[in-house]
Amino acid sequence: MAESFNPHVRYGAALATGIACAATGMPQAMALLEPLLDDSVDFVRQGAYIAGAMVLQQESEARTPQVKKFRATIAKVSADARLHPTMARVGSILASGIIDAGGRNACVALR
């Protein structure tokens, strides 16, 4: 579903992956989200940033090397106002808050 031609399906697949794999740091989940971080549609990138932050919650750079690259990506997107659309920037700003939720002591959970 993450490779669908429909951007709404790609967005839903990204968020579903983020919710299902929240705070696990699963490399398979991040491998699924990696191509969506560079998607041509801005709201799909927004969903990929948010989902990536959910997956990488409570993960350190020593335990999961992808954290450093992801943090650099969301910091770059948040800072470049002219290069990235507003929807993608909002997603990266939300992602920076989600990844550090509760001072890195909280995680997304469905109960």
WORA-V521351 format. One record per backbone hydrogen bond with DSSP energy under -1.0 kcal/mol. NH is the residue of the N-H (numbers start at 1). CO is the residue of the C=O. Records with the same first field share a line. If there is no record, write none. Layout:
BEGIN
NH = CO ; CO
END
This chain:
BEGIN
4 = 1
10 = 6
11 = 7
12 = 8
13 = 9
14 = 10
15 = 11
16 = 12
17 = 13
18 = 14
19 = 15
20 = 16
21 = 17
23 = 54
24 = 21
25 = 55
30 = 26
31 = 27
32 = 28
33 = 29
34 = 30
37 = 33
39 = 36
45 = 41
46 = 42
47 = 43
48 = 44
49 = 45
50 = 46
51 = 47
52 = 48
53 = 49
54 = 50
55 = 51
56 = 52
59 = 56
64 = 60
67 = 64
70 = 66
71 = 67
72 = 68
73 = 69
74 = 70
75 = 71
76 = 72
77 = 73
78 = 74
79 = 75
80 = 76
81 = 79
84 = 80
89 = 85
90 = 86
91 = 87
92 = 88
93 = 89
94 = 90
95 = 91
96 = 92
97 = 93
98 = 94
99 = 95
101 = 98
103 = 100
106 = 101
END
